[in-house]
Amino acid sequence: MTFHGGPDGGPEPRHDFSSNANALGPNPVLLAAIRRADLSRYPDPNYGALREVLAAHHRVPAESVVPGSGASELIHRLVRVRAGAVLALGPTFGEYAHAARAAGVGYREARSREAFLRGLENAALAFLAQPNNPTGELFEAGFVREAARRASRYGAWLVFDLAYAPLADVYVPVPEGAFRLFAPNKAHGLTGVRAGYLIAPSENLAARLARAAPSWVIGAAEVAFLRAQAGAGARNWLRGTLPTLFAWRRRLAGLLRERGYTVQEGAANFLMTRLGEDAAAFLRARGLRVRPLADKGLPDWARLSAQPPEALAELAAALEERA
């Protein structure tokens, strides 16, 4: 069977390094908001009040906000509505390619920034994950601005996937004219809540995407989650977790380097490391799940997220056994 963390068929692992969710979650503020939601009623089909809250949070018109059932659903909706060739900068999130295949359109994954910029001329839709998954790379402001400039010149829709932006130690502003995609469930440790939203660069584009959604694309629990995550209490909790997460990531990187593994750190709460092709299966048999990256063209590599000290201790013991 295949799960989020890669091939797997056993019981739940004791420690899951494969998920990039905030390991200090779930956010208690959001958990309380979800539990207060009235699940006996349909939500507003237009999500008017929710869109007003999100618009006020981001200082944009409510008409530009498009709620959706997580980042993946919104990615598929974008690809269906745009109906043209998709471009991404890889290695990156596999849902971009999946959505293109499902829609029957072309997909190209550029392997350098220069190739991505050149590819915008022939793309209808382009995705940049900021920071990128699985590399954790954060693209600097100059590249981001040039990508937006070329996308505008060639008429491509440029989408910045900001799923991990709240879990990064630096934020690079998104230029005007681009789409912004948000999936806050990861940052708040609530990946079982399938909710996200998109901010479109114009009300017309937002309306096109809204019309392409099924009725009640998210339910009352997801509405409560999205409303509450924009509040000060939820954001303060998240902000308070970041120093610990970054400290755990540094400890994870140090543990791996001390044992001779190559490590690539980025700006977010996860890293990549060259463990070897058999590492994922070996670790899984010892109750530890990592994300192998063979499907990204990196057969020796795996992605691991920041986890608490007890998880790191078990990882260290397993790697010593493997040595």
C-alpha positions in Angstrom: 0.0 0.0 0.0 1.1 3.6 -0.5 0.5 6.2 2.2 1.6 9.8 2.6 5.1 8.7 3.8 5.7 6.2 1.0 5.2 2.5 0.6 3.8 1.0 3.7 1.6 -1.8 4.9 2.2 -2.2 8.6 0.7 -0.7 11.7 1.0 3.0 12.5 4.6 3.9 13.2 5.7 5.0 16.7 7.3 8.1 15.1 6.4 9.6 11.7 9.2 11.6 10.2 7.5 11.5 6.8 4.8 14.0 7.6 5.8 17.7 7.6 3.0 18.6 10.0 3.9 20.7 13.0 5.2 18.0 15.5 4.0 20.2 18.4 0.4 20.2 17.2 -2.5 20.0 17.2 -3.0 23.7 17.9 -5.4 23.7 20.9 -7.0 27.0 19.8 -8.1 25.4 16.5 -9.0 22.1 18.1 -11.4 23.9 20.4 -12.9 25.9 17.5 -13.5 22.7 15.5 -15.2 21.1 18.5 -17.6 24.1 18.8 -18.6 23.9 15.2 -22.3 23.1 14.5 -22.1 19.9 12.4 -25.9 19.6 12.2 -26.2 22.3 9.5 -24.8 23.0 6.1 -22.4 25.9 6.0 -23.1 28.9 3.8 -22.6 27.6 0.3 -20.9 30.9 -0.7 -18.7 31.0 2.5 -19.4 34.7 2.7 -18.4 35.3 6.4 -15.4 33.0 6.1 -14.2 34.9 3.0 -14.6 38.2 4.9 -12.5 36.9 7.8 -9.7 35.6 5.4 -9.8 38.8 3.4 -9.4 41.0 6.4 -6.5 38.8 7.6 -4.7 39.2 4.2 -6.0 42.7 3.5 -7.5 41.8 0.1 -11.1 42.0 -1.2 -13.3 39.1 0.0 -14.2 38.5 -3.7 -10.7 37.3 -4.4 -10.7 34.6 -1.7 -11.5 31.0 -2.8 -12.0 28.3 -0.1 -11.2 24.7 -1.0 -10.8 21.2 0.4 -7.1 21.5 1.0 -4.2 22.5 -1.3 -4.6 19.4 -3.5 -8.2 20.1 -4.4 -7.4 23.7 -5.2 -4.4 22.6 -7.4 -6.7 20.2 -9.3 -9.3 23.0 -9.7 -6.7 25.4 -11.0 -5.4 22.9 -13.6 -8.9 22.1 -14.8 -10.0 25.7 -15.1 -6.8 26.9 -16.8 -6.8 23.9 -19.1 -3.3 24.2 -20.5 0.3 23.0 -20.0 1.6 22.9 -16.4 5.1 23.9 -15.3 6.8 23.4 -12.0 10.3 23.7 -10.6 11.5 20.3 -9.4 12.0 18.2 -7.5 8.7 19.3 -6.0 5.2 18.4 -4.7 3.8 15.6 -6.8 0.3 16.8 -6.8 1.1 19.3 -9.6 2.0 16.4 -12.0 -1.0 14.3 -10.7 -3.4 17.2 -11.4 -2.0 17.6 -15.0 -2.4 13.9 -15.7 -5.9 13.9 -14.3 -6.8 16.8 -16.5 -5.1 15.4 -19.6 -2.8 18.4 -20.1 1.0 18.5 -20.5 3.3 18.7 -17.5 7.0 19.8 -17.4 9.2 19.9 -14.4 12.2 22.2 -14.9 15.3 21.2 -13.0 16.9 24.7 -12.7 15.7 28.2 -12.1 16.8 29.3 -15.5 14.9 26.4 -17.2 11.8 27.4 -15.2 12.0 31.0 -16.3 12.4 29.9 -19.9 9.5 27.4 -19.6 7.0 30.1 -18.6 6.8 31.1 -22.3 5.0 27.9 -23.1 3.1 27.3 -19.9 -0.5 28.1 -19.1 -0.1 27.5 -15.4 3.1 27.4 -13.3 3.6 26.4 -9.6 6.4 27.5 -7.3 6.3 26.0 -3.8 7.7 28.6 -1.4 9.5 27.1 0.5 9.8 24.1 -1.8 8.8 20.5 -0.8 10.9 18.3 -0.5 14.0 20.4 -0.7 13.0 23.1 1.8 14.5 25.7 -0.6 13.2 29.2 -0.3 13.5 31.2 -3.5 14.9 34.7 -3.1 13.0 37.9 -4.0 14.9 38.5 -7.2 13.9 35.2 -8.7 10.4 35.5 -7.5 9.9 38.9 -9.1 11.4 37.7 -12.4 9.1 34.7 -12.5 6.1 37.0 -11.9 7.3 39.4 -14.6 7.7 36.7 -17.2 4.5 34.9 -16.3 2.7 38.2 -16.8 4.4 38.8 -20.1 3.5 35.4 -21.5 0.0 35.1 -19.9 0.8 32.2 -17.6 -1.0 31.9 -14.3 1.7 31.8 -11.6 0.8 30.1 -8.3 2.9 30.4 -5.2 2.2 27.3 -3.0 2.6 28.7 0.5 1.7 25.5 2.4 5.0 25.7 4.4 5.5 29.4 4.5 4.2 29.5 8.2 6.8 26.9 9.1 9.7 28.8 7.5 12.2 31.0 9.3 12.0 33.7 6.5 9.1 35.0 4.4 9.6 36.3 0.8 6.7 38.5 -0.3 4.6 37.3 -3.3 4.5 39.8 -6.2 1.2 41.3 -7.4 -0.4 39.4 -10.2 0.3 35.9 -8.8 -2.0 33.5 -7.1 -1.4 32.6 -3.4 -2.3 29.1 -2.2 -2.6 28.4 1.5 -2.9 25.1 3.4 -2.7 26.0 7.1 -3.5 22.5 8.4 0.2 21.5 8.3 1.5 24.4 10.3 -1.1 23.8 13.0 -0.6 20.1 13.2 -4.1 19.2 11.9 -3.6 17.5 8.6 -6.8 15.5 9.1 -8.7 18.7 8.5 -8.9 19.1 4.7 -9.1 22.8 4.3 -7.3 25.5 2.4 -7.8 28.6 0.3 -6.6 30.6 -2.6 -6.2 34.3 -3.1 -6.6 35.1 -6.8 -5.0 38.2 -8.4 -8.4 39.4 -9.6 -12.1 39.0 -8.7 -12.9 37.6 -12.1 -10.3 34.8 -11.8 -11.6 34.0 -8.3 -15.1 33.8 -9.6 -14.1 31.4 -12.3 -12.4 29.1 -9.8 -15.4 29.3 -7.3 -17.8 28.3 -10.1 -15.7 25.2 -10.7 -16.1 23.9 -7.1 -18.6 21.3 -6.0 -21.4 22.4 -3.7 -20.2 22.8 -0.1 -16.6 22.0 -1.0 -15.8 22.3 2.7 -17.9 21.5 5.8 -18.7 23.3 9.0 -15.6 21.9 10.8 -13.3 23.2 8.1 -15.0 26.6 8.1 -14.4 26.8 11.8 -10.8 25.8 11.3 -10.1 28.4 8.6 -11.8 31.2 10.5 -9.9 30.4 13.7 -6.5 30.0 12.1 -6.6 33.7 11.1 -7.1 34.8 14.7 -4.4 36.1 17.0 -4.6 33.1 19.4 -3.9 30.5 16.8 -1.1 32.5 15.2 0.5 33.2 18.6 0.5 29.5 19.3 2.1 28.7 15.9 4.7 31.5 16.3 5.7 30.1 19.7 6.4 26.6 18.3 8.9 27.7 15.7 12.0 28.0 17.9 11.5 24.5 19.1 10.9 23.1 15.7 14.0 24.7 14.3 16.0 23.4 17.2 14.7 19.9 16.6 15.6 20.2 12.9 19.1 21.3 13.7 19.5 18.3 16.1 18.2 16.0 13.4 20.7 17.4 10.9 23.5 17.1 13.4 22.5 13.5 14.2 22.6 12.5 10.5 25.9 14.3 9.7 27.6 12.8 12.7 26.9 9.4 11.2 28.2 10.4 7.8 25.0 11.1 5.9 24.8 14.0 3.5 22.1 16.5 4.6 20.3 19.3 2.7 18.6 21.8 5.1 16.2 24.5 3.9 14.0 27.2 5.5 11.2 25.0 6.8 10.7 22.3 9.4 12.1 19.4 7.3 15.2 18.4 5.5 16.5 15.9 2.9 19.2 13.4 3.6 21.0 10.7 1.5 20.2 7.5 3.5 20.4 4.9 0.8 17.7 3.1 -1.2 16.9 0.5 1.5 16.7 3.0 4.4 12.9 3.6 4.3 12.0 -0.1 4.6 14.7 -0.7 7.2 13.5 2.1 9.4 9.8 1.3 8.9 10.4 -2.2 10.3 11.7 -0.5 13.4 8.6 1.7 13.8 9.9 4.8 12.1 8.5 6.2 8.9 10.5 8.5 6.5 9.5 9.8 3.1 11.6 8.1 0.4 12.2 10.4 -2.7 12.7 7.8 -5.5 9.6 9.2 -7.1 11.3 12.6 -7.3 14.3 11.1 -9.2 16.3 10.9 -6.0 16.5 7.1 -5.2 19.1 7.4 -2.4 17.4 10.3 -0.6 14.6 10.7 2.0 12.8 13.6 3.5 12.5 13.8 7.3 10.7 16.4 9.4 11.6 17.9 12.8 10.5 15.6 15.6 10.8 15.5 19.4 13.9 14.1 21.3 12.4 10.7 21.9 11.9 10.2 18.2 15.4 11.4 17.5 16.8 8.9 20.0 15.0 6.0 18.3 16.2 7.2 14.9 19.8 7.3 16.2 19.5 3.8 17.6 18.1 2.5 14.3 20.8 4.1 12.3 23.5 2.7 14.6 22.0 -0.8 14.0 22.0 -0.2 10.3 25.7 1.0 10.2 
